[in-house]
Amino acid sequence: MSFLEFVLKHHVEIVTLSLEHFRLVLWSMMFSLLIGFPLGVLLARHSGRAT
Amino acid sequence: MIQTIPSLALFGLLLPVPWLGGRADRLTIAALTLYALLPIVRNTYIGISGVDPSVLEVATGMGLTEWQILWHVQIPLASPVILGGVRVAAVIMIGVATIAAAIGAGGLGEFIFRGLAMVDNHVILAGAIPAALMALAADGAIGVLQKASRWASPVR
């Protein structure tokens, strides 16, 4: 079986797993932005005051 | 420091954590969040602290408060650098998320691990190619945003 045939046969599973993968990344990105962005701003302002 | 821990080991280390360890998707989200923190925090810090001091002096002279300077001057000027961090974080997360299949969280890593077990390149590629395409798409999309933010920033 060629790769293309494999993809055509399993396209539903590939799409489902891709969406699952995307969902995991999206939630993680949201949480890392919620924590990382204010933390970076705080550190920059704190170090700015210290100098 | 989190980045120095191998991703598979981090998934294993988080398994005994009470609330996280119970569900594979929660654990994966926690691990990916920890991995993405460094580029986001570092680039935000560099972007904000790298704003030209003379621009800040002008803003202070215009009577802007500290928060107004942050929201209207520093963040817009730092946004291309901050988005650069988000771009790196997104690519790292898409890659590391494939390892989440090892703890049963699903995702494209399922094909990769299944292919490794079956010694079948077609199955490995069915997981690896969409993951690579997703990383390229995220990199491209955030790159466009980064360029747009550079053009939209008040001082170029």
N, CA and C atoms of all chains as a GROMACS GRO file, in nm:
protein
  621
    1MET      N    1   0.085  -0.120   0.000
    1MET     CA    2   0.000   0.000   0.000
    1MET      C    3   0.088   0.125   0.000
    2SER      N    4   0.060   0.218  -0.092
    2SER     CA    5   0.141   0.341  -0.097
    2SER      C    6   0.097   0.436   0.015
    3PHE      N    7   0.179   0.540   0.037
    3PHE     CA    8   0.148   0.636   0.143
    3PHE      C    9   0.016   0.707   0.115
    4LEU      N   10  -0.003   0.742  -0.013
    4LEU     CA   11  -0.126   0.814  -0.050
    4LEU      C   12  -0.251   0.728  -0.024
    5GLU      N   13  -0.239   0.600  -0.057
    5GLU     CA   14  -0.351   0.507  -0.032
    5GLU      C   15  -0.380   0.497   0.118
    6PHE      N   16  -0.270   0.494   0.197
    6PHE     CA   17  -0.285   0.486   0.343
    6PHE      C   18  -0.359   0.609   0.395
    7VAL      N   19  -0.317   0.728   0.343
    7VAL     CA   20  -0.379   0.853   0.387
    7VAL      C   21  -0.528   0.856   0.350
    8LEU      N   22  -0.559   0.812   0.229
    8LEU     CA   23  -0.699   0.812   0.184
    8LEU      C   24  -0.783   0.717   0.268
    9LYS      N   25  -0.724   0.603   0.304
    9LYS     CA   26  -0.797   0.503   0.383
    9LYS      C   27  -0.821   0.551   0.527
   10HIS      N   28  -0.723   0.627   0.579
   10HIS     CA   29  -0.732   0.668   0.720
   10HIS      C   30  -0.757   0.817   0.737
   11HIS      N   31  -0.813   0.883   0.635
   11HIS     CA   32  -0.825   1.029   0.640
   11HIS      C   33  -0.909   1.079   0.758
   12VAL      N   34  -1.012   1.004   0.793
   12VAL     CA   35  -1.098   1.047   0.905
   12VAL      C   36  -1.018   1.048   1.035
   13GLU      N   37  -0.940   0.943   1.056
   13GLU     CA   38  -0.858   0.932   1.178
   13GLU      C   39  -0.750   1.041   1.181
   14ILE      N   40  -0.692   1.069   1.063
   14ILE     CA   41  -0.588   1.173   1.056
   14ILE      C   42  -0.647   1.310   1.093
   15VAL      N   43  -0.765   1.339   1.038
   15VAL     CA   44  -0.830   1.468   1.067
   15VAL      C   45  -0.867   1.476   1.216
   16THR      N   46  -0.922   1.365   1.271
   16THR     CA   47  -0.963   1.363   1.413
   16THR      C   48  -0.842   1.386   1.503
   17LEU      N   49  -0.733   1.315   1.476
   17LEU     CA   50  -0.613   1.330   1.560
   17LEU      C   51  -0.549   1.468   1.542
   18SER      N   52  -0.558   1.523   1.419
   18SER     CA   53  -0.503   1.658   1.395
   18SER      C   54  -0.581   1.760   1.478
   19LEU      N   55  -0.713   1.745   1.481
   19LEU     CA   56  -0.797   1.838   1.559
   19LEU      C   57  -0.768   1.825   1.708
   20GLU      N   58  -0.746   1.700   1.752
   20GLU     CA   59  -0.714   1.675   1.893
   20GLU      C   60  -0.579   1.740   1.928
   21HIS      N   61  -0.484   1.725   1.836
   21HIS     CA   62  -0.350   1.784   1.851
   21HIS      C   63  -0.362   1.938   1.860
   22PHE      N   64  -0.442   1.993   1.770
   22PHE     CA   65  -0.462   2.138   1.763
   22PHE      C   66  -0.526   2.189   1.892
   23ARG      N   67  -0.623   2.113   1.944
   23ARG     CA   68  -0.693   2.151   2.068
   23ARG      C   69  -0.595   2.157   2.185
   24LEU      N   70  -0.508   2.056   2.196
   24LEU     CA   71  -0.409   2.052   2.305
   24LEU      C   72  -0.316   2.173   2.296
   25VAL      N   73  -0.271   2.204   2.173
   25VAL     CA   74  -0.179   2.316   2.153
   25VAL      C   75  -0.248   2.450   2.183
   26LEU      N   76  -0.374   2.461   2.140
   26LEU     CA   77  -0.448   2.586   2.159
   26LEU      C   78  -0.468   2.618   2.308
   27TRP      N   79  -0.510   2.517   2.386
   27TRP     CA   80  -0.529   2.537   2.530
   27TRP      C   81  -0.396   2.571   2.598
   28SER      N   82  -0.292   2.500   2.558
   28SER     CA   83  -0.160   2.525   2.619
   28SER      C   84  -0.111   2.665   2.586
   29MET      N   85  -0.135   2.708   2.461
   29MET     CA   86  -0.092   2.842   2.420
   29MET      C   87  -0.168   2.948   2.501
   30MET      N   88  -0.298   2.923   2.522
   30MET     CA   89  -0.378   3.018   2.598
   30MET      C   90  -0.325   3.031   2.742
   31PHE      N   91  -0.298   2.918   2.805
   31PHE     CA   92  -0.248   2.921   2.944
   31PHE      C   93  -0.108   2.982   2.951
   32SER      N   94  -0.022   2.948   2.853
   32SER     CA   95   0.115   3.002   2.860
   32SER      C   96   0.114   3.153   2.836
   33LEU      N   97   0.021   3.202   2.753
   33LEU     CA   98   0.010   3.348   2.733
   33LEU      C   99  -0.045   3.415   2.859
   34LEU      N  100  -0.144   3.350   2.920
   34LEU     CA  101  -0.204   3.406   3.042
   34LEU      C  102  -0.102   3.417   3.156
   35ILE      N  103  -0.008   3.323   3.162
   35ILE     CA  104   0.092   3.326   3.268
   35ILE      C  105   0.216   3.403   3.221
   36GLY      N  106   0.264   3.372   3.101
   36GLY     CA  107   0.392   3.425   3.053
   36GLY      C  108   0.395   3.574   3.025
   37PHE      N  109   0.287   3.624   2.965
   37PHE     CA  110   0.286   3.766   2.927
   37PHE      C  111   0.290   3.859   3.050
   38PRO      N  112   0.199   3.841   3.147
   38PRO     CA  113   0.207   3.928   3.267
   38PRO      C  114   0.338   3.910   3.343
   39LEU      N  115   0.390   3.786   3.344
   39LEU     CA  116   0.517   3.760   3.414
   39LEU      C  117   0.632   3.837   3.347
   40GLY      N  118   0.636   3.836   3.215
   40GLY     CA  119   0.740   3.909   3.140
   40GLY      C  120   0.730   4.058   3.164
   41VAL      N  121   0.604   4.110   3.164
   41VAL     CA  122   0.582   4.254   3.188
   41VAL      C  123   0.628   4.290   3.329
   42LEU      N  124   0.590   4.207   3.427
   42LEU     CA  125   0.628   4.232   3.567
   42LEU      C  126   0.780   4.234   3.583
   43LEU      N  127   0.845   4.136   3.522
   43LEU     CA  128   0.992   4.127   3.533
   43LEU      C  129   1.058   4.249   3.470
   44ALA      N  130   1.007   4.292   3.353
   44ALA     CA  131   1.064   4.408   3.283
   44ALA      C  132   1.046   4.535   3.366
   45ARG      N  133   0.927   4.551   3.424
   45ARG     CA  134   0.901   4.672   3.504
   45ARG      C  135   0.983   4.670   3.632
   46HIS      N  136   0.995   4.551   3.693
   46HIS     CA  137   1.071   4.538   3.816
   46HIS      C  138   1.218   4.570   3.791
   47SER      N  139   1.274   4.515   3.682
   47SER     CA  140   1.416   4.539   3.652
   47SER      C  141   1.437   4.684   3.609
   48GLY      N  142   1.336   4.744   3.547
   48GLY     CA  143   1.344   4.884   3.506
   48GLY      C  144   1.353   4.976   3.626
   49ARG      N  145   1.279   4.938   3.731
   49ARG     CA  146   1.280   5.020   3.855
   49ARG      C  147   1.415   5.003   3.927
   50ALA      N  148   1.469   4.882   3.918
   50ALA     CA  149   1.592   4.852   3.993
   50ALA      C  150   1.712   4.927   3.936
   51THR      N  151   1.709   4.957   3.803
   51THR     CA  152   1.825   5.025   3.742
   51THR      C  153   1.813   5.177   3.754
   52MET      N  154   1.449   2.686   3.294
   52MET     CA  155   1.497   2.562   3.352
   52MET      C  156   1.412   2.442   3.309
   53ILE      N  157   1.281   2.466   3.293
   53ILE     CA  158   1.189   2.359   3.253
   53ILE      C  159   1.233   2.299   3.119
   54GLN      N  160   1.287   2.388   3.031
   54GLN     CA  161   1.327   2.344   2.897
   54GLN      C  162   1.439   2.242   2.901
   55THR      N  163   1.514   2.238   3.013
   55THR     CA  164   1.626   2.144   3.021
   55THR      C  165   1.577   2.001   3.052
   56ILE      N  166   1.452   1.988   3.099
   56ILE     CA  167   1.398   1.854   3.129
   56ILE      C  168   1.348   1.791   2.999
   57PRO      N  169   1.393   1.671   2.967
   57PRO     CA  170   1.341   1.606   2.844
   57PRO      C  171   1.189   1.594   2.851
   58SER      N  172   1.121   1.621   2.738
   58SER     CA  173   0.974   1.629   2.740
   58SER      C  174   0.908   1.500   2.790
   59LEU      N  175   0.960   1.385   2.749
   59LEU     CA  176   0.899   1.258   2.792
   59LEU      C  177   0.913   1.243   2.944
   60ALA      N  178   1.028   1.288   2.997
   60ALA     CA  179   1.051   1.280   3.142
   60ALA      C  180   0.957   1.375   3.215
   61LEU      N  181   0.930   1.492   3.156
   61LEU     CA  182   0.839   1.589   3.220
   61LEU      C  183   0.698   1.531   3.230
   62PHE      N  184   0.654   1.463   3.123
   62PHE     CA  185   0.522   1.398   3.127
   62PHE      C  186   0.519   1.296   3.240
   63GLY      N  187   0.626   1.220   3.254
   63GLY     CA  188   0.635   1.119   3.359
   63GLY      C  189   0.639   1.181   3.497
   64LEU      N  190   0.712   1.294   3.510
   64LEU     CA  191   0.723   1.360   3.640
   64LEU      C  192   0.590   1.420   3.685
   65LEU      N  193   0.507   1.463   3.588
   65LEU     CA  194   0.378   1.524   3.623
   65LEU      C  195   0.270   1.420   3.653
   66LEU      N  196   0.294   1.294   3.615
   66LEU     CA  197   0.192   1.188   3.635
   66LEU      C  198   0.144   1.174   3.780
   67PRO      N  199   0.235   1.178   3.881
   67PRO     CA  200   0.185   1.162   4.018
   67PRO      C  201   0.117   1.286   4.076
   68VAL      N  202   0.123   1.401   4.006
   68VAL     CA  203   0.059   1.523   4.058
   68VAL      C  204  -0.092   1.500   4.065
   69PRO      N  205  -0.153   1.516   4.186
   69PRO     CA  206  -0.293   1.475   4.208
   69PRO      C  207  -0.396   1.514   4.101
   70TRP      N  208  -0.418   1.642   4.078
   70TRP     CA  209  -0.526   1.683   3.987
   70TRP      C  210  -0.487   1.663   3.840
   71LEU      N  211  -0.359   1.684   3.809
   71LEU     CA  212  -0.311   1.675   3.671
   71LEU      C  213  -0.298   1.530   3.623
   72GLY      N  214  -0.240   1.448   3.710
   72GLY     CA  215  -0.207   1.311   3.670
   72GLY      C  216  -0.327   1.225   3.634
   73GLY      N  217  -0.446   1.262   3.681
   73GLY     CA  218  -0.567   1.183   3.658
   73GLY      C  219  -0.611   1.181   3.513
   74ARG      N  220  -0.586   1.289   3.442
   74ARG     CA  221  -0.632   1.296   3.302
   74ARG      C  222  -0.517   1.333   3.211
   75ALA      N  223  -0.500   1.257   3.104
   75ALA     CA  224  -0.387   1.275   3.015
   75ALA      C  225  -0.388   1.412   2.945
   76ASP      N  226  -0.509   1.460   2.909
   76ASP     CA  227  -0.513   1.588   2.837
   76ASP      C  228  -0.474   1.706   2.928
   77ARG      N  229  -0.516   1.699   3.056
   77ARG     CA  230  -0.478   1.804   3.152
   77ARG      C  231  -0.327   1.806   3.171
   78LEU      N  232  -0.272   1.685   3.186
   78LEU     CA  233  -0.129   1.671   3.208
   78LEU      C  234  -0.051   1.725   3.087
   79THR      N  235  -0.100   1.695   2.968
   79THR     CA  236  -0.033   1.741   2.845
   79THR      C  237  -0.038   1.893   2.837
   80ILE      N  238  -0.154   1.950   2.865
   80ILE     CA  239  -0.168   2.096   2.859
   80ILE      C  240  -0.073   2.162   2.960
   81ALA      N  241  -0.060   2.104   3.080
   81ALA     CA  242   0.030   2.159   3.182
   81ALA      C  243   0.175   2.151   3.135
   82ALA      N  244   0.213   2.037   3.078
   82ALA     CA  245   0.352   2.019   3.032
   82ALA      C  246   0.383   2.114   2.916
   83LEU      N  247   0.291   2.125   2.821
   83LEU     CA  248   0.313   2.213   2.705
   83LEU      C  249   0.319   2.359   2.750
   84THR      N  250   0.234   2.395   2.847
   84THR     CA  251   0.235   2.532   2.900
   84THR      C  252   0.372   2.563   2.960
   85LEU      N  253   0.424   2.469   3.038
   85LEU     CA  254   0.556   2.490   3.100
   85LEU      C  255   0.664   2.506   2.994
   86TYR      N  256   0.654   2.426   2.887
   86TYR     CA  257   0.753   2.435   2.779
   86TYR      C  258   0.747   2.567   2.704
   87ALA      N  259   0.625   2.622   2.691
   87ALA     CA  260   0.608   2.744   2.611
   87ALA      C  261   0.638   2.870   2.691
   88LEU      N  262   0.648   2.857   2.823
   88LEU     CA  263   0.666   2.976   2.907
   88LEU      C  264   0.795   3.052   2.878
   89LEU      N  265   0.905   2.979   2.864
   89LEU     CA  266   1.034   3.046   2.850
   89LEU      C  267   1.040   3.145   2.732
   90PRO      N  268   1.009   3.102   2.608
   90PRO     CA  269   1.016   3.201   2.498
   90PRO      C  270   0.920   3.318   2.515
   91ILE      N  271   0.802   3.293   2.575
   91ILE     CA  272   0.704   3.401   2.590
   91ILE      C  273   0.752   3.501   2.697
   92VAL      N  274   0.795   3.450   2.813
   92VAL     CA  275   0.841   3.540   2.920
   92VAL      C  276   0.966   3.615   2.874
   93ARG      N  277   1.060   3.543   2.815
   93ARG     CA  278   1.187   3.605   2.774
   93ARG      C  279   1.164   3.715   2.670
   94ASN      N  280   1.083   3.684   2.567
   94ASN     CA  281   1.060   3.784   2.462
   94ASN      C  282   0.978   3.903   2.512
   95THR      N  283   0.884   3.877   2.604
   95THR     CA  284   0.807   3.989   2.660
   95THR      C  285   0.902   4.079   2.739
   96TYR      N  286   0.987   4.017   2.820
   96TYR     CA  287   1.084   4.092   2.901
   96TYR      C  288   1.177   4.175   2.810
   97ILE      N  289   1.234   4.108   2.707
   97ILE     CA  290   1.327   4.178   2.616
   97ILE      C  291   1.255   4.290   2.541
   98GLY      N  292   1.133   4.261   2.493
   98GLY     CA  293   1.057   4.360   2.417
   98GLY      C  294   1.024   4.483   2.498
   99ILE      N  295   0.975   4.462   2.620
   99ILE     CA  296   0.934   4.574   2.707
   99ILE      C  297   1.056   4.654   2.753
  100SER      N  298   1.160   4.582   2.797
  100SER     CA  299   1.276   4.655   2.851
  100SER      C  300   1.364   4.713   2.739
  101GLY      N  301   1.339   4.670   2.613
  101GLY     CA  302   1.420   4.721   2.502
  101GLY      C  303   1.364   4.847   2.437
  102VAL      N  304   1.252   4.898   2.488
  102VAL     CA  305   1.193   5.020   2.431
  102VAL      C  306   1.288   5.138   2.460
  103ASP      N  307   1.311   5.218   2.357
  103ASP     CA  308   1.402   5.332   2.367
  103ASP      C  309   1.365   5.422   2.487
  104PRO      N  310   1.458   5.447   2.580
  104PRO     CA  311   1.427   5.531   2.696
  104PRO      C  312   1.379   5.672   2.659
  105SER      N  313   1.426   5.724   2.543
  105SER     CA  314   1.384   5.860   2.504
  105SER      C  315   1.234   5.863   2.470
  106VAL      N  316   1.183   5.751   2.415
  106VAL     CA  317   1.039   5.741   2.386
  106VAL      C  318   0.960   5.744   2.517
  107LEU      N  319   1.014   5.675   2.618
  107LEU     CA  320   0.947   5.672   2.749
  107LEU      C  321   0.950   5.811   2.814
  108GLU      N  322   1.062   5.881   2.793
  108GLU     CA  323   1.074   6.018   2.848
  108GLU      C  324   0.971   6.110   2.786
  109VAL      N  325   0.954   6.096   2.653
  109VAL     CA  326   0.854   6.178   2.582
  109VAL      C  327   0.714   6.148   2.636
  110ALA      N  328   0.685   6.015   2.653
  110ALA     CA  329   0.553   5.975   2.704
  110ALA      C  330   0.530   6.030   2.844
  111THR      N  331   0.634   6.026   2.929
  111THR     CA  332   0.622   6.080   3.065
  111THR      C  333   0.600   6.231   3.059
  112GLY      N  334   0.673   6.296   2.967
  112GLY     CA  335   0.661   6.442   2.950
  112GLY      C  336   0.522   6.483   2.904
  113MET      N  337   0.457   6.392   2.829
  113MET     CA  338   0.322   6.422   2.781
  113MET      C  339   0.217   6.402   2.891
  114GLY      N  340   0.261   6.353   3.005
  114GLY     CA  341   0.171   6.336   3.119
  114GLY      C  342   0.104   6.200   3.127
  115LEU      N  343   0.154   6.102   3.056
  115LEU     CA  344   0.094   5.968   3.061
  115LEU      C  345   0.130   5.900   3.193
  116THR      N  346   0.036   5.823   3.247
  116THR     CA  347   0.062   5.749   3.371
  116THR      C  348   0.145   5.625   3.336
  117GLU      N  349   0.194   5.556   3.439
  117GLU     CA  350   0.275   5.435   3.416
  117GLU      C  351   0.201   5.330   3.334
  118TRP      N  352   0.070   5.309   3.369
  118TRP     CA  353  -0.009   5.209   3.298
  118TRP      C  354  -0.037   5.252   3.155
  119GLN      N  355  -0.060   5.382   3.135
  119GLN     CA  356  -0.084   5.432   2.998
  119GLN      C  357   0.041   5.413   2.913
  120ILE      N  358   0.157   5.438   2.974
  120ILE     CA  359   0.284   5.418   2.902
  120ILE      C  360   0.298   5.271   2.863
  121LEU      N  361   0.263   5.183   2.959
  121LEU     CA  362   0.274   5.039   2.932
  121LEU      C  363   0.182   4.997   2.817
  122TRP      N  364   0.053   5.036   2.825
  122TRP     CA  365  -0.046   4.990   2.727
  122TRP      C  366  -0.038   5.061   2.593
  123HIS      N  367  -0.005   5.191   2.596
  123HIS     CA  368  -0.009   5.267   2.471
  123HIS      C  369   0.128   5.287   2.406
  124VAL      N  370   0.236   5.262   2.481
  124VAL     CA  371   0.370   5.284   2.423
  124VAL      C  372   0.452   5.155   2.423
  125GLN      N  373   0.475   5.099   2.544
  125GLN     CA  374   0.567   4.986   2.553
  125GLN      C  375   0.516   4.859   2.485
  126ILE      N  376   0.390   4.821   2.513
  126ILE     CA  377   0.339   4.696   2.454
  126ILE      C  378   0.328   4.707   2.300
  127PRO      N  379   0.273   4.816   2.244
  127PRO     CA  380   0.270   4.823   2.098
  127PRO      C  381   0.410   4.818   2.035
  128LEU      N  382   0.508   4.886   2.099
  128LEU     CA  383   0.643   4.885   2.044
  128LEU      C  384   0.710   4.749   2.059
  129ALA      N  385   0.675   4.680   2.168
  129ALA     CA  386   0.737   4.549   2.194
  129ALA      C  387   0.664   4.435   2.123
  130SER      N  388   0.547   4.460   2.065
  130SER     CA  389   0.465   4.351   2.011
  130SER      C  390   0.536   4.264   1.905
  131PRO      N  391   0.620   4.317   1.815
  131PRO     CA  392   0.688   4.225   1.721
  131PRO      C  393   0.780   4.126   1.794
  132VAL      N  394   0.847   4.173   1.899
  132VAL     CA  395   0.938   4.085   1.976
  132VAL      C  396   0.855   3.984   2.055
  133ILE      N  397   0.744   4.030   2.116
  133ILE     CA  398   0.658   3.940   2.195
  133ILE      C  399   0.601   3.831   2.103
  134LEU      N  400   0.554   3.874   1.985
  134LEU     CA  401   0.497   3.776   1.891
  134LEU      C  402   0.603   3.679   1.840
  135GLY      N  403   0.728   3.724   1.836
  135GLY     CA  404   0.839   3.635   1.800
  135GLY      C  405   0.849   3.520   1.900
  136GLY      N  406   0.830   3.552   2.028
  136GLY     CA  407   0.830   3.450   2.133
  136GLY      C  408   0.713   3.356   2.120
  137VAL      N  409   0.596   3.411   2.087
  137VAL     CA  410   0.475   3.329   2.070
  137VAL      C  411   0.495   3.233   1.953
  138ARG      N  412   0.561   3.283   1.848
  138ARG     CA  413   0.588   3.203   1.728
  138ARG      C  414   0.676   3.082   1.761
  139VAL      N  415   0.783   3.108   1.835
  139VAL     CA  416   0.874   2.999   1.876
  139VAL      C  417   0.800   2.900   1.966
  140ALA      N  418   0.721   2.955   2.060
  140ALA     CA  419   0.647   2.871   2.155
  140ALA      C  420   0.548   2.780   2.081
  141ALA      N  421   0.480   2.835   1.980
  141ALA     CA  422   0.380   2.757   1.906
  141ALA      C  423   0.447   2.639   1.834
  142VAL      N  424   0.561   2.666   1.771
  142VAL     CA  425   0.631   2.558   1.698
  142VAL      C  426   0.681   2.451   1.796
  143ILE      N  427   0.735   2.495   1.911
  143ILE     CA  428   0.782   2.400   2.013
  143ILE      C  429   0.665   2.313   2.060
  144MET      N  430   0.551   2.378   2.089
  144MET     CA  431   0.436   2.306   2.144
  144MET      C  432   0.382   2.203   2.045
  145ILE      N  433   0.374   2.239   1.918
  145ILE     CA  434   0.320   2.145   1.819
  145ILE      C  435   0.411   2.021   1.810
  146GLY      N  436   0.542   2.044   1.819
  146GLY     CA  437   0.637   1.932   1.815
  146GLY      C  438   0.629   1.846   1.939
  147VAL      N  439   0.629   1.910   2.055
  147VAL     CA  440   0.629   1.835   2.183
  147VAL      C  441   0.495   1.763   2.205
  148ALA      N  442   0.386   1.820   2.150
  148ALA     CA  443   0.254   1.758   2.168
  148ALA      C  444   0.247   1.618   2.107
  149THR      N  445   0.335   1.587   2.012
  149THR     CA  446   0.334   1.451   1.954
  149THR      C  447   0.373   1.347   2.060
  150ILE      N  448   0.454   1.389   2.158
  150ILE     CA  449   0.500   1.296   2.263
  150ILE      C  450   0.386   1.265   2.362
  151ALA      N  451   0.284   1.351   2.363
  151ALA     CA  452   0.171   1.332   2.454
  151ALA      C  453   0.100   1.199   2.430
  152ALA      N  454   0.114   1.144   2.310
  152ALA     CA  455   0.050   1.015   2.279
  152ALA      C  456   0.107   0.904   2.366
  153ALA      N  457   0.230   0.924   2.414
  153ALA     CA  458   0.294   0.822   2.500
  153ALA      C  459   0.220   0.805   2.633
  154ILE      N  460   0.147   0.911   2.676
  154ILE     CA  461   0.073   0.900   2.803
  154ILE      C  462  -0.078   0.890   2.777
  155GLY      N  463  -0.114   0.870   2.650
  155GLY     CA  464  -0.255   0.846   2.616
  155GLY      C  465  -0.338   0.972   2.594
  156ALA      N  466  -0.270   1.085   2.565
  156ALA     CA  467  -0.346   1.209   2.543
  156ALA      C  468  -0.394   1.224   2.399
  157GLY      N  469  -0.357   1.134   2.314
  157GLY     CA  470  -0.400   1.140   2.174
  157GLY      C  471  -0.315   1.236   2.092
  158GLY      N  472  -0.372   1.289   1.987
  158GLY     CA  473  -0.297   1.377   1.899
  158GLY      C  474  -0.223   1.297   1.793
  159LEU      N  475  -0.149   1.369   1.709
  159LEU     CA  476  -0.083   1.304   1.595
  159LEU      C  477   0.029   1.209   1.634
  160GLY      N  478   0.076   1.222   1.758
  160GLY     CA  479   0.178   1.130   1.808
  160GLY      C  480   0.132   0.986   1.808
  161GLU      N  481  -0.001   0.964   1.812
  161GLU     CA  482  -0.056   0.828   1.810
  161GLU      C  483  -0.009   0.752   1.688
  162PHE      N  484  -0.014   0.822   1.571
  162PHE     CA  485   0.033   0.759   1.446
  162PHE      C  486   0.183   0.732   1.454
  163ILE      N  487   0.257   0.828   1.510
  163ILE     CA  488   0.404   0.814   1.516
  163ILE      C  489   0.442   0.694   1.604
  164PHE      N  490   0.381   0.684   1.722
  164PHE     CA  491   0.413   0.572   1.812
  164PHE      C  492   0.365   0.439   1.755
  165ARG      N  493   0.246   0.443   1.690
  165ARG     CA  494   0.194   0.321   1.628
  165ARG      C  495   0.287   0.275   1.515
  166GLY      N  496   0.332   0.372   1.436
  166GLY     CA  497   0.423   0.342   1.325
  166GLY      C  498   0.556   0.287   1.373
  167LEU      N  499   0.604   0.341   1.486
  167LEU     CA  500   0.730   0.291   1.542
  167LEU      C  501   0.713   0.146   1.589
  168ALA      N  502   0.598   0.117   1.652
  168ALA     CA  503   0.573  -0.019   1.700
  168ALA      C  504   0.559  -0.118   1.585
  169MET      N  505   0.496  -0.070   1.474
  169MET     CA  506   0.472  -0.157   1.359
  169MET      C  507   0.589  -0.157   1.260
  170VAL      N  508   0.688  -0.069   1.286
  170VAL     CA  509   0.800  -0.045   1.193
  170VAL      C  510   0.743  -0.016   1.053
  171ASP      N  511   0.651   0.079   1.047
  171ASP     CA  512   0.585   0.115   0.922
  171ASP      C  513   0.599   0.266   0.899
  172ASN      N  514   0.678   0.299   0.795
  172ASN     CA  515   0.704   0.442   0.768
  172ASN      C  516   0.579   0.519   0.728
  173HIS      N  517   0.485   0.452   0.660
  173HIS     CA  518   0.362   0.520   0.617
  173HIS      C  519   0.284   0.571   0.738
  174VAL      N  520   0.277   0.489   0.842
  174VAL     CA  521   0.202   0.526   0.962
  174VAL      C  522   0.275   0.641   1.035
  175ILE      N  523   0.409   0.631   1.040
  175ILE     CA  524   0.487   0.739   1.105
  175ILE      C  525   0.464   0.871   1.030
  176LEU      N  526   0.472   0.863   0.895
  176LEU     CA  527   0.454   0.986   0.815
  176LEU      C  528   0.313   1.043   0.826
  177ALA      N  529   0.213   0.956   0.846
  177ALA     CA  530   0.074   1.003   0.860
  177ALA      C  531   0.059   1.088   0.985
  178GLY      N  532   0.150   1.070   1.082
  178GLY     CA  533   0.148   1.156   1.201
  178GLY      C  534   0.244   1.272   1.188
  179ALA      N  535   0.360   1.244   1.129
  179ALA     CA  536   0.466   1.346   1.123
  179ALA      C  537   0.435   1.458   1.022
  180ILE      N  538   0.381   1.423   0.906
  180ILE     CA  539   0.356   1.526   0.803
  180ILE      C  540   0.249   1.627   0.848
  181PRO      N  541   0.132   1.582   0.897
  181PRO     CA  542   0.035   1.683   0.944
  181PRO      C  543   0.090   1.769   1.059
  182ALA      N  544   0.171   1.708   1.148
  182ALA     CA  545   0.229   1.786   1.260
  182ALA      C  546   0.325   1.892   1.206
  183ALA      N  547   0.406   1.854   1.107
  183ALA     CA  548   0.500   1.949   1.047
  183ALA      C  549   0.424   2.060   0.973
  184LEU      N  550   0.317   2.021   0.901
  184LEU     CA  551   0.237   2.122   0.830
  184LEU      C  552   0.170   2.219   0.926
  185MET      N  553   0.124   2.163   1.041
  185MET     CA  554   0.060   2.247   1.143
  185MET      C  555   0.161   2.347   1.200
  186ALA      N  556   0.284   2.300   1.224
  186ALA     CA  557   0.389   2.389   1.276
  186ALA      C  558   0.423   2.497   1.175
  187LEU      N  559   0.432   2.459   1.047
  187LEU     CA  560   0.461   2.558   0.942
  187LEU      C  561   0.349   2.660   0.930
  188ALA      N  562   0.224   2.612   0.939
  188ALA     CA  563   0.109   2.703   0.928
  188ALA      C  564   0.106   2.801   1.046
  189ALA      N  565   0.133   2.750   1.167
  189ALA     CA  566   0.134   2.837   1.286
  189ALA      C  567   0.246   2.939   1.275
  190ASP      N  568   0.364   2.893   1.231
  190ASP     CA  569   0.479   2.983   1.215
  190ASP      C  570   0.448   3.092   1.112
  191GLY      N  571   0.386   3.052   1.002
  191GLY     CA  572   0.352   3.148   0.897
  191GLY      C  573   0.247   3.248   0.943
  192ALA      N  574   0.142   3.198   1.008
  192ALA     CA  575   0.032   3.284   1.052
  192ALA      C  576   0.080   3.386   1.156
  193ILE      N  577   0.158   3.338   1.254
  193ILE     CA  578   0.206   3.431   1.358
  193ILE      C  579   0.312   3.526   1.297
  194GLY      N  580   0.386   3.477   1.196
  194GLY     CA  581   0.482   3.563   1.125
  194GLY      C  582   0.412   3.679   1.056
  195VAL      N  583   0.296   3.651   0.996
  195VAL     CA  584   0.217   3.757   0.930
  195VAL      C  585   0.171   3.859   1.034
  196LEU      N  586   0.123   3.808   1.150
  196LEU     CA  587   0.080   3.897   1.259
  196LEU      C  588   0.196   3.983   1.308
  197GLN      N  589   0.313   3.920   1.316
  197GLN     CA  590   0.434   3.989   1.363
  197GLN      C  591   0.470   4.105   1.268
  198LYS      N  592   0.462   4.076   1.137
  198LYS     CA  593   0.491   4.180   1.038
  198LYS      C  594   0.388   4.292   1.045
  199ALA      N  595   0.261   4.252   1.060
  199ALA     CA  596   0.153   4.351   1.069
  199ALA      C  597   0.171   4.440   1.192
  200SER      N  598   0.214   4.378   1.303
  200SER     CA  599   0.232   4.457   1.427
  200SER      C  600   0.349   4.554   1.413
  201ARG      N  601   0.450   4.514   1.333
  201ARG     CA  602   0.564   4.602   1.309
  201ARG      C  603   0.519   4.727   1.232
  202TRP      N  604   0.428   4.703   1.132
  202TRP     CA  605   0.379   4.815   1.053
  202TRP      C  606   0.281   4.902   1.131
  203ALA      N  607   0.208   4.837   1.222
  203ALA     CA  608   0.107   4.912   1.297
  203ALA      C  609   0.165   4.985   1.418
  204SER      N  610   0.290   4.950   1.456
  204SER     CA  611   0.346   5.011   1.577
  204SER      C  612   0.366   5.162   1.558
  205PRO      N  613   0.346   5.239   1.664
  205PRO     CA  614   0.351   5.385   1.651
  205PRO      C  615   0.488   5.439   1.607
  206VAL      N  616   0.596   5.372   1.645
  206VAL     CA  617   0.731   5.416   1.603
  206VAL      C  618   0.794   5.300   1.530
  207ARG      N  619   0.834   5.320   1.401
  207ARG     CA  620   0.894   5.211   1.324
  207ARG      C  621   1.046   5.223   1.316
   0.00000   0.00000   0.00000
